[in-house]
Amino acid sequence: MRKALEIFWKDMKTVKNSPVVLFVIAVIICIPALYAVFNIQATLDPYSRTSSIEVAVVNEDRGADFNGTHMNVGAEFVSELRKNRNFDWQFVDRSDAMDGLRKGRYYAVLIIPGNFSSDLLSIKNGTPRQASIKYMVNDKLNPVAPRITNAGADALQAKINSEVVKTIDGIVFGKISEAGELARANRDDILRTKRFINELNGNLGKIDETLSTANSDLEKGQNLWSSLKTDLPEIRDNANFVKEKYSLLESYIGKDPAKALSTVQSMESHLSEAITSMKYLRAVLASLYSATGDPKLKTAIDQIDTNVEKASSVLGILQAIESDLKTKGTTDRIVKLKASIDRMDSALNKLMDSRDEIDAAMQDASAKLGMANARWPAMRSAIQDASRKLNMISDDDLNSLVKLADIDPSAVREYFRSPVRMEKEHIYPVKNYGSALAPFYIPISLWIGGIIAVAMISMRVKYGDYSSIQVYFGRMGLFIIIAVFQALVVVAGAMFLRVQTTGSMLLLLTSIYVSICSMLIIYSLTSALGNAGKALSIIILVLQITGTGGIFPVELLPPFFQAIHPYLPLTYAVGALREVVGGVIWSIYWTNIAVLSLFPVATFIITVLVKEKMDKRAHWMESKLEESGLF
């Protein structure tokens, strides 16, 4: 250790006394910050700048006549787009648009065809045709821009659809109101009203049948839900049993295989019961959803699907552990089991919390059906009476028809424009895209910093007579100091960009620890293997860019990256920093820190064991590379 300290202090004196060395060290320290800051800044909030993306709009709509009025929906659509600042809309003709799309002046083109208005208004003829807008995109220009313009096109389609639904439904219900007004204002128009009411009267049987079916389905669903609601605590108990038995199983692993096997089998039995109960509950709620269409029930169904998926994942791990215990008497899957149980428990809590929402959905559907049942007989009678009296066309019968004027068409239009309002709630919200990517870019930049450090600073001590192990320990101090300062500069850049964090000090300390761990891994590999260690560090970097799940969810990655994901050091660095940025769950944070710590410890032990043997081979390889004149 004395020799190692001697090397360390000589390194410090060299850095202190040589401005050139100090400058190079400063460059090594700053390079990771440049990578992190530039990438975070570039992705900080890119979707707020879509107004500079040029999208061409071509309006060829010829318009159409509707109830004696010429309407050009395409022109109205273009008028709305002129007020829209989401994209840089360019209103041009077809030839200019297509030429610009091919040559890259426009990212996308929207073409409103000549029959757009006539198709939209074709409902008046009894043979409605679906209107279309042609959307064309140049995928070659940029990998992200087409996705952004696609989202914009989808939003425009939704807006057009809502406006059309609002207009058409307003027309339909407006006609009912107009019937009363016409009767009140002008008796000569009664014949037109008569035709309309007769058509409505002819569909009364279909409405009766629909109400009857809805009442029957809702009653069956309510009865089933009342009995199933009592099964939810049993599902919770089975899940709690698995959660509680985890610690016992963990204590038996490696010590008492028989008890461990018995515990695993008991956990599997309870979990299978919970999964069966949840699948039955889902079938009941699916039946209710088909009857009512209530979005709260759809949310509950999705939550059950998530719970079944998480529970099945836990069951699969338990079955794998059982197999390990039967064949090997032990297992290394216990950490993975704990994480899966925690995810299952979190998902199940959300399902338990949704009971009141399901009850509310039942009550809401029941109330609406009750209102419809209560009002429909009177409305049905009024329509029949109006039809009969209009056919008689007497003055006394017009009074019943006038009552239909009380319907508010504008209120009906607004309702059908957006009958459902989506309420969004973000758990652990992250304010922008750059902050969400910071937990990925920070550790990646620090890993890059470690590679640059070992590439530029020699692993060999060219003065004195020291053993390989003494050199390894002695020069390690310089690399650790560089790692600390690299983390300081990277975090300073992140703070300058106002990256979201639950605490600046926690971000700093976590980044320093991640930087030290990364540096020790890279330093140990390079010290033990020479240039091969540097190459291995670069290969690990390439794998970690995708395999850590820092940008895309792990479940979306190819099978190879899903398989190596748990064995990559920065997987756990990204996990810990996500807690720091989005909101800390300390158990998850410390688990990530603990697993991350295993990697430098493992490389440290391996290096100490093999360095003396590998040093001569590494020296030989380096000398051969130097002799080649290329390295």
C-alpha positions as CSV (number, residue, x, y, z in Angstrom):
1,M,0.0,0.0,0.0
2,R,2.9,2.4,0.7
3,K,4.2,1.9,-2.8
4,A,0.8,2.5,-4.2
5,L,0.5,5.8,-2.3
6,E,3.9,6.8,-3.5
7,I,2.7,6.4,-7.1
8,F,-0.4,8.3,-6.4
9,W,1.5,11.3,-4.9
10,K,3.9,11.3,-7.8
11,D,1.0,11.5,-10.2
12,M,-0.5,14.4,-8.3
13,K,2.8,16.3,-8.4
14,T,3.1,15.6,-12.1
15,V,-0.4,17.1,-12.7
16,K,0.3,20.1,-10.4
17,N,3.7,20.9,-11.9
18,S,2.9,20.4,-15.6
19,P,0.5,22.9,-17.2
20,V,0.2,20.7,-20.3
21,V,-0.8,17.6,-18.2
22,L,-3.2,19.7,-16.2
23,F,-4.8,21.0,-19.4
24,V,-5.2,17.5,-20.8
25,I,-6.7,16.3,-17.6
26,A,-9.1,19.3,-17.7
27,V,-10.1,18.3,-21.3
28,I,-10.7,14.7,-20.2
29,I,-12.9,16.0,-17.4
30,C,-15.0,18.3,-19.6
31,I,-15.6,16.0,-22.6
32,P,-18.4,13.9,-20.8
33,A,-20.2,17.1,-19.9
34,L,-20.2,18.2,-23.5
35,Y,-21.8,14.9,-24.6
36,A,-24.4,15.0,-21.8
37,V,-25.3,18.7,-22.0
38,F,-25.6,18.9,-25.8
39,N,-27.8,15.8,-26.0
40,I,-30.0,16.9,-23.0
41,Q,-30.3,20.4,-24.4
42,A,-31.2,19.1,-27.9
43,T,-34.0,16.9,-26.5
44,L,-35.1,19.2,-23.8
45,D,-38.5,20.0,-25.4
46,P,-38.3,19.4,-29.1
47,Y,-42.1,19.1,-29.5
48,S,-42.6,22.7,-28.6
49,R,-40.8,23.7,-31.8
50,T,-42.9,21.9,-34.3
51,S,-44.1,25.3,-35.7
52,S,-41.0,25.4,-37.9
53,I,-41.9,22.1,-39.7
54,E,-43.3,22.9,-43.1
55,V,-46.5,21.0,-44.1
56,A,-48.1,21.7,-47.5
57,V,-51.9,22.0,-47.7
58,V,-53.7,21.6,-51.0
59,N,-57.5,22.4,-51.1
60,E,-59.3,21.1,-54.2
61,D,-62.7,21.0,-52.6
62,R,-65.5,22.1,-54.9
63,G,-68.0,22.5,-52.2
64,A,-71.6,21.2,-52.1
65,D,-75.2,22.5,-51.6
66,F,-76.9,21.6,-48.4
67,N,-80.5,22.7,-47.6
68,G,-80.2,25.4,-50.2
69,T,-76.9,26.7,-49.0
70,H,-73.5,26.2,-50.7
71,M,-70.9,24.9,-48.3
72,N,-67.2,24.5,-48.8
73,V,-65.9,22.5,-45.8
74,G,-62.4,22.3,-47.3
75,A,-62.2,26.1,-47.4
76,E,-63.4,26.3,-43.8
77,F,-60.8,23.7,-42.8
78,V,-58.0,25.8,-44.5
79,S,-59.3,28.9,-42.7
80,E,-58.9,27.1,-39.4
81,L,-55.4,25.9,-40.3
82,R,-54.3,29.5,-41.0
83,K,-54.9,30.2,-37.3
84,N,-53.1,27.0,-36.2
85,R,-49.5,27.4,-35.1
86,N,-48.7,23.7,-34.5
87,F,-46.9,23.5,-37.9
88,D,-45.7,25.9,-40.5
89,W,-48.7,25.4,-42.9
90,Q,-48.0,26.2,-46.6
91,F,-51.1,26.6,-48.7
92,V,-50.1,25.7,-52.3
93,D,-51.4,23.9,-55.4
94,R,-50.9,20.1,-56.0
95,S,-47.9,20.4,-58.3
96,D,-46.0,22.7,-56.0
97,A,-46.8,20.5,-53.0
98,M,-45.7,17.2,-54.7
99,D,-42.5,18.8,-56.0
100,G,-41.7,20.2,-52.6
101,L,-42.4,16.9,-50.9
102,R,-40.1,15.0,-53.2
103,K,-37.3,17.6,-52.9
104,G,-37.5,17.9,-49.2
105,R,-39.0,21.4,-48.9
106,Y,-42.1,20.0,-47.1
107,Y,-42.1,17.2,-44.6
108,A,-45.7,16.2,-45.4
109,V,-48.6,17.1,-47.7
110,L,-52.4,17.2,-46.9
111,I,-54.6,17.1,-50.0
112,I,-58.3,17.9,-49.6
113,P,-60.1,16.3,-52.6
114,G,-62.7,17.9,-54.8
115,N,-65.6,15.8,-53.4
116,F,-64.7,16.4,-49.7
117,S,-67.7,18.6,-49.0
118,S,-70.2,16.5,-51.0
119,D,-69.0,13.3,-49.3
120,L,-69.3,14.9,-45.8
121,L,-72.8,16.2,-46.6
122,S,-74.0,13.0,-48.3
123,I,-75.9,12.0,-45.2
124,K,-78.8,14.0,-46.4
125,N,-79.3,11.6,-49.3
126,G,-79.6,8.5,-47.1
127,T,-76.5,7.0,-48.6
128,P,-73.6,8.6,-46.7
129,R,-70.1,8.3,-48.1
130,Q,-67.0,8.6,-45.9
131,A,-64.9,11.7,-46.7
132,S,-61.2,11.4,-46.9
133,I,-58.1,13.7,-46.8
134,K,-54.9,12.4,-48.5
135,Y,-51.9,12.5,-46.2
136,M,-48.4,12.0,-47.7
137,V,-45.1,12.1,-45.9
138,N,-41.4,12.0,-46.9
139,D,-39.9,9.4,-44.5
140,K,-36.4,9.9,-46.0
141,L,-35.9,13.4,-44.6
142,N,-35.8,12.6,-40.8
143,P,-36.7,9.6,-38.6
144,V,-38.7,11.7,-36.1
145,A,-40.4,14.3,-38.2
146,P,-42.8,11.8,-40.0
147,R,-43.9,10.6,-36.5
148,I,-44.6,14.2,-35.4
149,T,-46.5,15.1,-38.6
150,N,-48.4,11.8,-38.3
151,A,-49.5,12.8,-34.8
152,G,-50.5,16.2,-36.2
153,A,-52.5,14.5,-39.0
154,D,-54.3,12.3,-36.5
155,A,-55.1,15.3,-34.4
156,L,-56.6,17.1,-37.4
157,Q,-58.6,14.0,-38.3
158,A,-60.0,13.9,-34.8
159,K,-60.9,17.6,-34.9
160,I,-62.6,17.2,-38.3
161,N,-64.5,14.2,-37.1
162,S,-65.7,16.0,-34.0
163,E,-66.8,19.0,-36.0
164,V,-68.7,16.7,-38.5
165,V,-70.3,14.7,-35.8
166,K,-71.3,18.0,-34.0
167,T,-72.7,19.4,-37.3
168,I,-74.6,16.3,-38.4
169,D,-76.1,15.5,-34.9
170,G,-76.9,19.1,-34.5
171,I,-78.8,18.9,-37.8
172,V,-80.7,15.8,-36.7
173,F,-81.7,17.1,-33.3
174,G,-82.2,20.5,-34.7
175,K,-84.8,19.1,-37.1
176,I,-86.8,17.9,-34.1
177,S,-86.7,21.4,-32.6
178,E,-87.5,23.0,-36.0
179,A,-90.6,20.8,-36.3
180,G,-92.1,22.6,-33.3
181,E,-91.0,26.0,-34.5
182,L,-92.3,25.4,-38.0
183,A,-95.7,24.4,-36.6
184,R,-95.7,27.5,-34.5
185,A,-94.5,29.9,-37.2
186,N,-95.9,28.6,-40.5
187,R,-98.7,26.2,-40.9
188,D,-97.8,25.8,-44.6
189,D,-94.6,23.9,-43.6
190,I,-96.5,21.2,-41.6
191,L,-96.2,18.7,-44.4
192,R,-92.4,18.7,-44.2
193,T,-92.6,18.2,-40.5
194,K,-95.1,15.4,-40.9
195,R,-92.7,13.4,-43.0
196,F,-90.0,13.8,-40.4
197,I,-92.1,12.7,-37.5
198,N,-93.5,9.7,-39.4
199,E,-89.9,8.5,-40.0
200,L,-89.1,8.8,-36.3
201,N,-92.3,7.0,-35.4
202,G,-91.3,4.1,-37.7
203,N,-88.2,3.4,-35.6
204,L,-89.9,3.2,-32.1
205,G,-89.7,-0.6,-32.1
206,K,-86.0,-0.6,-32.5
207,I,-85.6,1.9,-29.7
208,D,-87.8,-0.2,-27.4
209,E,-85.7,-3.3,-28.2
210,T,-82.4,-1.5,-27.5
211,L,-83.7,-0.2,-24.1
212,S,-84.9,-3.7,-23.1
213,T,-81.6,-5.3,-24.0
214,A,-79.6,-2.6,-22.1
215,N,-81.8,-3.1,-19.0
216,S,-81.3,-6.8,-19.0
217,D,-77.5,-6.7,-19.5
218,L,-77.1,-4.1,-16.8
219,E,-79.1,-6.1,-14.2
220,K,-77.2,-9.3,-14.9
221,G,-73.9,-7.4,-14.6
222,Q,-74.8,-5.7,-11.4
223,N,-75.8,-9.0,-9.8
224,L,-72.5,-10.6,-10.8
225,W,-70.5,-7.6,-9.6
226,S,-72.1,-7.6,-6.2
227,S,-71.0,-11.2,-5.7
228,L,-67.6,-10.7,-7.2
229,K,-66.7,-7.6,-5.2
230,T,-66.3,-9.8,-2.1
231,D,-63.7,-11.8,-4.0
232,L,-61.3,-8.9,-4.3
233,P,-60.0,-9.1,-0.7
234,E,-59.3,-12.8,-1.3
235,I,-57.2,-11.9,-4.3
236,R,-55.4,-9.3,-2.2
237,D,-54.9,-12.0,0.5
238,N,-53.3,-14.4,-1.9
239,A,-51.0,-11.7,-3.3
240,N,-50.1,-10.7,0.3
241,F,-49.3,-14.3,1.1
242,V,-46.8,-14.4,-1.8
243,K,-45.3,-11.1,-0.7
244,E,-45.0,-12.1,2.9
245,K,-43.5,-15.5,2.1
246,Y,-40.7,-13.9,0.0
247,S,-38.5,-13.1,3.0
248,L,-39.0,-16.7,4.4
249,L,-38.1,-18.1,1.0
250,E,-35.0,-15.8,0.8
251,S,-33.8,-17.1,4.2
252,Y,-34.2,-20.7,3.1
253,I,-32.3,-20.4,-0.2
254,G,-28.9,-22.0,0.1
255,K,-29.7,-23.2,3.6
256,D,-32.7,-25.5,3.6
257,P,-33.6,-26.6,0.1
258,A,-36.6,-28.7,1.3
259,K,-38.2,-25.8,3.1
260,A,-37.4,-23.5,0.2
261,L,-39.1,-25.9,-2.2
262,S,-42.2,-26.2,0.0
263,T,-42.5,-22.4,0.4
264,V,-42.2,-21.9,-3.4
265,Q,-44.9,-24.4,-4.1
266,S,-47.2,-22.8,-1.5
267,M,-46.6,-19.4,-3.1
268,E,-47.4,-20.8,-6.6
269,S,-50.7,-22.3,-5.3
270,H,-51.9,-19.0,-3.8
271,L,-50.8,-17.0,-6.8
272,S,-52.6,-19.4,-9.2
273,E,-55.8,-18.9,-7.3
274,A,-55.4,-15.1,-7.5
275,I,-54.8,-15.3,-11.3
276,T,-57.9,-17.5,-11.8
277,S,-60.1,-15.1,-9.7
278,M,-58.8,-12.0,-11.7
279,K,-59.5,-13.7,-15.0
280,Y,-63.1,-14.5,-14.0
281,L,-63.5,-10.9,-12.7
282,R,-62.3,-9.6,-16.1
283,A,-64.8,-11.7,-18.0
284,V,-67.6,-10.2,-15.9
285,L,-66.4,-6.6,-16.3
286,A,-66.0,-7.2,-20.1
287,S,-69.6,-8.2,-20.3
288,L,-70.7,-5.1,-18.4
289,Y,-68.5,-2.9,-20.6
290,S,-70.1,-4.3,-23.7
291,A,-73.5,-3.4,-22.3
292,T,-72.7,0.1,-21.0
293,G,-69.6,1.3,-22.8
294,D,-68.5,3.1,-19.6
295,P,-64.8,4.1,-19.9
296,K,-64.3,3.5,-16.1
297,L,-65.0,-0.2,-16.7
298,K,-62.5,-0.2,-19.6
299,T,-59.9,1.2,-17.2
300,A,-60.7,-1.5,-14.7
301,I,-60.4,-4.2,-17.3
302,D,-57.0,-2.8,-18.4
303,Q,-55.9,-2.8,-14.7
304,I,-56.9,-6.5,-14.4
305,D,-55.0,-7.3,-17.6
306,T,-51.9,-5.6,-16.1
307,N,-52.4,-7.5,-12.8
308,V,-52.7,-10.8,-14.6
309,E,-49.6,-10.1,-16.6
310,K,-47.6,-9.1,-13.5
311,A,-48.8,-12.0,-11.5
312,S,-48.1,-14.4,-14.3
313,S,-44.6,-13.0,-14.5
314,V,-44.1,-13.7,-10.7
315,L,-45.6,-17.2,-11.2
316,G,-43.2,-17.9,-14.0
317,I,-40.2,-16.9,-11.9
318,L,-41.5,-19.1,-9.0
319,Q,-41.8,-22.0,-11.3
320,A,-38.2,-21.4,-12.5
321,I,-37.0,-21.2,-8.9
322,E,-38.9,-24.5,-8.2
323,S,-37.1,-26.1,-11.1
324,D,-33.7,-24.7,-9.9
325,L,-34.3,-26.0,-6.4
326,K,-35.2,-29.5,-7.7
327,T,-32.1,-29.7,-9.9
328,K,-29.5,-27.6,-8.1
329,G,-30.8,-27.1,-4.6
330,T,-30.4,-23.4,-4.9
331,T,-31.3,-20.5,-7.3
332,D,-30.0,-17.1,-8.3
333,R,-33.4,-15.7,-9.3
334,I,-34.4,-14.3,-5.9
335,V,-33.6,-10.7,-6.7
336,K,-35.6,-10.9,-9.9
337,L,-38.5,-12.4,-7.9
338,K,-38.5,-9.5,-5.4
339,A,-38.7,-6.9,-8.2
340,S,-41.6,-8.8,-9.9
341,I,-43.5,-9.2,-6.6
342,D,-43.1,-5.4,-6.0
343,R,-44.5,-4.6,-9.5
344,M,-47.4,-7.0,-9.0
345,D,-48.1,-5.5,-5.6
346,S,-48.1,-2.0,-7.0
347,A,-50.5,-3.0,-9.9
348,L,-52.8,-4.8,-7.5
349,N,-53.1,-1.7,-5.3
350,K,-54.4,0.3,-8.2
351,L,-57.0,-2.5,-8.9
352,M,-58.1,-2.4,-5.3
353,D,-58.5,1.4,-5.5
354,S,-60.7,1.1,-8.6
355,R,-63.6,-0.7,-6.8
356,D,-65.3,2.6,-6.0
357,E,-64.9,3.7,-9.7
358,I,-66.6,0.5,-10.8
359,D,-69.4,1.0,-8.4
360,A,-69.7,4.6,-9.6
361,A,-69.8,3.3,-13.2
362,M,-72.6,0.9,-12.3
363,Q,-74.6,3.7,-10.6
364,D,-74.0,6.1,-13.4
365,A,-75.2,3.6,-16.0
366,S,-78.2,2.6,-13.9
367,A,-79.1,6.3,-13.4
368,K,-78.9,7.1,-17.1
369,L,-80.9,4.0,-18.0
370,G,-83.4,4.8,-15.3
371,M,-83.8,8.3,-16.7
372,A,-84.2,6.9,-20.2
373,N,-86.8,4.4,-19.0
374,A,-88.7,7.1,-17.1
375,R,-88.8,9.6,-19.9
376,W,-89.1,7.3,-22.9
377,P,-92.7,6.3,-22.5
378,A,-93.8,9.9,-22.4
379,M,-91.6,10.8,-25.4
380,R,-92.7,7.7,-27.2
381,S,-96.3,8.6,-26.6
382,A,-95.7,12.2,-27.7
383,I,-94.1,11.0,-31.0
384,Q,-97.0,8.6,-31.7
385,D,-99.5,11.3,-30.9
386,A,-97.7,13.8,-33.0
387,S,-97.5,11.4,-35.9
388,R,-101.2,10.6,-35.7
389,K,-102.3,14.2,-35.3
390,L,-100.0,15.4,-38.1
391,N,-101.6,12.9,-40.4
392,M,-104.9,14.3,-39.5
393,I,-103.5,17.9,-40.0
394,S,-105.9,19.6,-37.7
395,D,-105.3,22.9,-35.9
396,D,-105.8,21.3,-32.4
397,D,-103.1,18.6,-33.1
398,L,-100.4,21.2,-33.7
399,N,-100.1,22.0,-30.0
400,S,-98.5,18.6,-29.2
401,L,-96.0,19.2,-32.0
402,V,-95.1,22.7,-30.7
403,K,-93.7,21.1,-27.5
404,L,-90.8,19.6,-29.5
405,A,-89.5,23.1,-30.0
406,D,-88.1,23.0,-26.5
407,I,-85.1,20.8,-27.5
408,D,-81.9,22.9,-27.5
409,P,-79.9,22.0,-30.7
410,S,-76.8,23.8,-29.7
411,A,-76.5,21.9,-26.4
412,V,-77.0,18.6,-28.3
413,R,-74.4,19.6,-30.9
414,E,-71.8,20.3,-28.1
415,Y,-72.6,17.0,-26.4
416,F,-72.0,14.9,-29.5
417,R,-68.9,16.9,-30.4
418,S,-67.3,15.4,-27.2
419,P,-69.5,13.1,-25.2
420,V,-66.5,11.8,-23.2
421,R,-63.8,13.9,-21.4
422,M,-60.5,12.2,-20.7
423,E,-59.0,13.1,-17.4
424,K,-55.3,12.6,-17.4
425,E,-53.2,12.2,-14.3
426,H,-49.4,11.8,-14.3
427,I,-47.8,9.8,-11.5
428,Y,-44.2,11.1,-10.8
429,P,-44.5,13.7,-13.6
430,V,-41.4,14.8,-15.5
431,K,-41.6,18.3,-16.8
432,N,-39.9,17.8,-20.2
433,Y,-38.4,15.3,-22.6
434,G,-34.8,16.3,-21.8
435,S,-35.3,15.7,-18.1
436,A,-36.8,12.3,-18.8
437,L,-33.7,11.4,-20.9
438,A,-31.1,12.8,-18.4
439,P,-31.0,9.6,-16.4
440,F,-29.8,7.9,-19.6
441,Y,-27.4,10.5,-21.0
442,I,-25.6,11.3,-17.7
443,P,-24.3,7.7,-17.0
444,I,-23.6,7.1,-20.7
445,S,-21.5,10.3,-20.8
446,L,-19.7,9.3,-17.7
447,W,-18.9,5.9,-19.2
448,I,-17.6,7.7,-22.3
449,G,-15.5,9.8,-20.0
450,G,-14.0,6.7,-18.5
451,I,-13.1,5.3,-21.9
452,I,-11.5,8.6,-22.9
453,A,-9.5,8.7,-19.6
454,V,-8.0,5.2,-20.1
455,A,-7.3,5.9,-23.7
456,M,-5.3,9.1,-23.0
457,I,-3.6,8.2,-19.7
458,S,-1.1,5.4,-19.5
459,M,-1.8,2.4,-17.3
460,R,2.0,1.9,-16.9
461,V,4.3,3.7,-14.5
462,K,7.5,4.6,-16.3
463,Y,9.5,5.4,-13.2
464,G,10.6,3.3,-10.3
465,D,10.4,-0.4,-9.7
466,Y,6.9,-1.4,-8.9
467,S,4.9,-4.5,-9.1
468,S,1.8,-4.8,-11.3
469,I,-0.6,-4.7,-8.3
470,Q,1.2,-1.7,-6.9
471,V,0.8,0.1,-10.2
472,Y,-2.9,-0.9,-10.3
473,F,-3.7,0.5,-6.9
474,G,-1.4,3.5,-7.2
475,R,-2.7,4.9,-10.5
476,M,-6.3,4.1,-9.5
477,G,-6.4,7.2,-7.3
478,L,-5.9,9.6,-10.3
479,F,-8.7,7.9,-12.3
480,I,-11.1,8.1,-9.3
481,I,-10.3,11.9,-8.9
482,I,-11.0,12.4,-12.7
483,A,-14.3,10.4,-12.3
484,V,-15.4,12.7,-9.5
485,F,-14.7,15.9,-11.4
486,Q,-16.3,14.5,-14.5
487,A,-19.5,13.9,-12.5
488,L,-19.3,17.4,-11.0
489,V,-19.0,19.1,-14.4
490,V,-21.8,16.9,-15.9
491,V,-24.2,17.7,-13.1
492,A,-23.3,21.4,-13.3
493,G,-24.3,21.3,-16.9
494,A,-27.6,19.5,-16.1
495,M,-28.4,22.1,-13.4
496,F,-27.6,24.9,-15.9
497,L,-30.2,23.3,-18.3
498,R,-32.7,23.1,-15.3
499,V,-33.0,19.4,-15.5
500,Q,-35.8,18.3,-13.1
501,T,-34.5,16.6,-9.9
502,T,-35.9,15.8,-6.5
503,G,-32.7,17.2,-5.0
504,S,-29.5,18.7,-6.5
505,M,-27.3,17.2,-3.8
506,L,-28.8,13.7,-4.4
507,L,-28.3,14.1,-8.1
508,L,-24.7,15.1,-7.5
509,L,-23.9,12.3,-5.1
510,T,-25.6,9.7,-7.3
511,S,-23.7,10.9,-10.4
512,I,-20.4,10.8,-8.6
513,Y,-21.0,7.3,-7.4
514,V,-22.1,6.2,-10.9
515,S,-19.0,7.9,-12.3
516,I,-16.6,6.2,-9.8
517,C,-18.2,2.8,-10.5
518,S,-18.0,3.2,-14.3
519,M,-14.4,4.4,-14.0
520,L,-13.4,1.5,-11.8
521,I,-14.9,-1.0,-14.2
522,I,-13.2,0.5,-17.2
523,Y,-9.9,1.1,-15.4
524,S,-9.8,-2.5,-14.1
525,L,-10.6,-4.0,-17.5
526,T,-7.9,-1.9,-19.2
527,S,-5.4,-2.5,-16.4
528,A,-5.8,-6.3,-16.6
529,L,-6.3,-6.7,-20.4
530,G,-4.6,-3.7,-21.9
531,N,-6.0,-2.7,-25.3
532,A,-8.3,-5.6,-25.2
533,G,-9.8,-4.1,-22.0
534,K,-10.4,-0.8,-23.8
535,A,-12.1,-2.6,-26.7
536,L,-14.2,-4.5,-24.2
537,S,-15.3,-1.3,-22.5
538,I,-16.3,0.2,-25.9
539,I,-18.3,-3.0,-26.7
540,I,-20.1,-2.7,-23.3
541,L,-20.8,0.9,-24.1
542,V,-22.4,0.0,-27.4
543,L,-24.6,-2.6,-25.7
544,Q,-25.6,-0.3,-23.0
545,I,-26.8,2.5,-25.3
546,T,-29.7,0.2,-26.3
547,G,-29.7,-2.5,-23.6
548,T,-30.2,-0.3,-20.5
549,G,-33.8,0.7,-21.6
550,G,-32.9,4.3,-21.1
551,I,-34.9,5.5,-24.1
552,F,-37.3,2.7,-25.1
553,P,-39.0,0.3,-22.6
554,V,-37.1,-3.0,-22.2
555,E,-40.2,-4.9,-23.3
556,L,-39.9,-3.2,-26.8
557,L,-36.3,-4.2,-27.3
558,P,-35.2,-7.3,-29.3
559,P,-34.8,-10.5,-27.3
560,F,-31.0,-10.2,-27.2
561,F,-31.1,-6.9,-25.4
562,Q,-33.9,-8.0,-23.1
563,A,-31.6,-11.0,-22.1
564,I,-28.5,-8.9,-21.4
565,H,-30.4,-6.0,-19.8
566,P,-30.0,-7.2,-16.1
567,Y,-26.3,-7.8,-16.6
568,L,-25.3,-4.3,-17.8
569,P,-23.9,-1.9,-15.2
570,L,-25.6,1.2,-16.5
571,T,-29.0,-0.5,-16.3
572,Y,-28.9,0.2,-12.5
573,A,-27.3,3.6,-12.9
574,V,-30.2,4.7,-15.1
575,G,-32.6,3.1,-12.7
576,A,-31.1,5.1,-9.7
577,L,-31.0,8.4,-11.6
578,R,-34.6,7.9,-12.7
579,E,-35.6,7.9,-9.1
580,V,-33.6,11.1,-8.5
581,V,-35.2,12.9,-11.4
582,G,-38.8,11.7,-11.2
583,G,-39.4,11.0,-7.5
584,V,-37.6,8.7,-5.2
585,I,-38.8,5.4,-4.0
586,W,-36.0,4.6,-1.7
587,S,-36.2,0.8,-1.9
588,I,-35.9,1.0,-5.7
589,Y,-33.1,3.5,-5.4
590,W,-31.0,1.6,-3.0
591,T,-31.6,-1.7,-4.9
592,N,-30.2,-0.1,-8.0
593,I,-27.2,1.3,-6.1
594,A,-26.5,-2.0,-4.5
595,V,-26.6,-4.0,-7.7
596,L,-24.5,-1.3,-9.5
597,S,-21.9,-1.7,-6.8
598,L,-21.4,-5.4,-7.6
599,F,-19.9,-4.6,-11.0
600,P,-16.8,-2.6,-9.9
601,V,-16.3,-5.0,-7.0
602,A,-16.3,-8.0,-9.4
603,T,-13.9,-6.4,-11.9
604,F,-11.7,-5.3,-9.0
605,I,-11.4,-8.9,-7.7
606,I,-10.9,-10.4,-11.1
607,T,-8.1,-7.8,-11.9
608,V,-6.3,-8.5,-8.6
609,L,-6.4,-12.2,-9.3
610,V,-5.3,-12.2,-13.0
611,K,-3.2,-9.0,-13.4
612,E,0.2,-10.5,-12.7
613,K,-0.5,-13.3,-15.2
614,M,-2.1,-11.0,-17.8
615,D,0.4,-8.2,-17.6
616,K,3.1,-9.9,-19.7
617,R,0.6,-10.8,-22.4
618,A,-0.8,-7.3,-22.4
619,H,2.8,-5.9,-22.7
620,W,3.5,-8.3,-25.5
621,M,0.4,-7.3,-27.4
622,E,1.1,-3.6,-27.0
623,S,4.7,-4.0,-28.2
624,K,3.5,-5.9,-31.3
625,L,1.0,-3.1,-32.0
626,E,3.7,-0.5,-31.7
627,E,6.0,-2.5,-34.0
628,S,3.3,-2.5,-36.7
629,G,3.6,1.2,-37.0
630,L,-0.2,1.6,-37.0
631,F,-0.7,2.0,-33.2
